[in-house]
């Protein structure tokens, strides 16, 4: 699985099948853009950092056989202080 993020007014994160190039999921969460994306080591979680004023960090559960569900949203300044 490959993930790409966009910038702009209605940014989205697109999850692609790495072998076929087919779109698996589209996630719309951040409002101004996506600055960083990373998968967990087992590939089940996707972390995204928004370009919003508060730089929200979103953790989404992503599996091939289910919808992506945002499981956690953290203002980035909390993550830095922890």
Legacy VTK file of the C-alpha trace (Angstrom):
# vtk DataFile Version 3.0
C-alpha trace
ASCII
DATASET POLYDATA
POINTS 82 float
0.000 0.000 0.000
1.195 3.511 -0.849
-0.177 6.767 0.595
-0.076 10.225 -0.953
-1.269 13.514 0.509
-2.390 16.760 -1.070
-2.331 20.453 -0.262
-5.044 22.970 -1.038
-8.597 23.786 -0.021
-9.930 20.222 0.095
-6.880 18.026 0.572
-7.153 14.287 0.697
-4.986 11.317 1.472
-5.160 8.583 -1.143
-4.196 4.987 -0.411
-3.102 3.065 -3.484
-2.411 -0.578 -4.221
1.339 -0.564 -4.854
1.116 -3.340 -7.467
-1.875 -2.214 -9.538
-2.001 1.551 -8.936
-5.698 1.257 -8.085
-7.111 3.599 -5.437
-8.002 1.665 -2.276
-9.239 4.467 -0.016
-9.599 8.228 0.073
-9.368 9.951 3.465
-10.551 13.537 3.888
-9.608 14.910 7.279
-7.121 17.787 7.170
-8.335 21.187 5.986
-5.285 22.902 4.445
-3.032 20.075 3.374
-0.970 17.098 4.446
2.683 17.706 5.295
3.774 14.202 6.354
2.560 10.601 6.110
3.943 7.443 7.685
2.749 3.861 8.107
3.269 1.905 11.313
5.783 -0.953 10.998
2.982 -3.514 10.500
1.195 -1.275 7.967
-2.087 -1.197 9.887
-1.912 2.442 10.994
-1.331 5.587 8.966
-0.129 8.746 10.701
-0.712 12.058 8.944
0.334 15.571 9.929
-1.828 18.416 8.698
-0.792 21.816 7.445
-3.686 23.333 9.398
-2.867 26.156 11.813
-2.774 23.693 14.721
-0.769 21.015 12.798
-3.087 18.199 13.874
-1.689 14.678 13.900
-4.165 12.002 12.818
-3.754 8.256 13.325
-5.987 6.136 11.083
-6.507 2.380 11.098
-6.097 1.187 7.510
-6.745 -2.341 6.351
-7.419 -3.634 2.860
-10.713 -5.209 3.964
-12.274 -2.342 5.964
-12.807 1.403 5.881
-10.089 3.667 7.223
-11.141 4.971 10.578
-9.480 7.887 12.325
-8.637 6.463 15.743
-6.794 9.397 17.285
-6.275 13.118 16.681
-3.525 14.914 18.581
-2.578 18.604 18.405
1.088 18.461 17.431
2.314 20.598 20.328
1.123 17.825 22.715
3.191 15.254 20.841
6.292 17.438 20.993
5.935 18.045 24.723
5.385 14.350 25.568
LINES 1 83
82 0 1 2 3 4 5 6 7 8 9 10 11 12 13 14 15 16 17 18 19 20 21 22 23 24 25 26 27 28 29 30 31 32 33 34 35 36 37 38 39 40 41 42 43 44 45 46 47 48 49 50 51 52 53 54 55 56 57 58 59 60 61 62 63 64 65 66 67 68 69 70 71 72 73 74 75 76 77 78 79 80 81
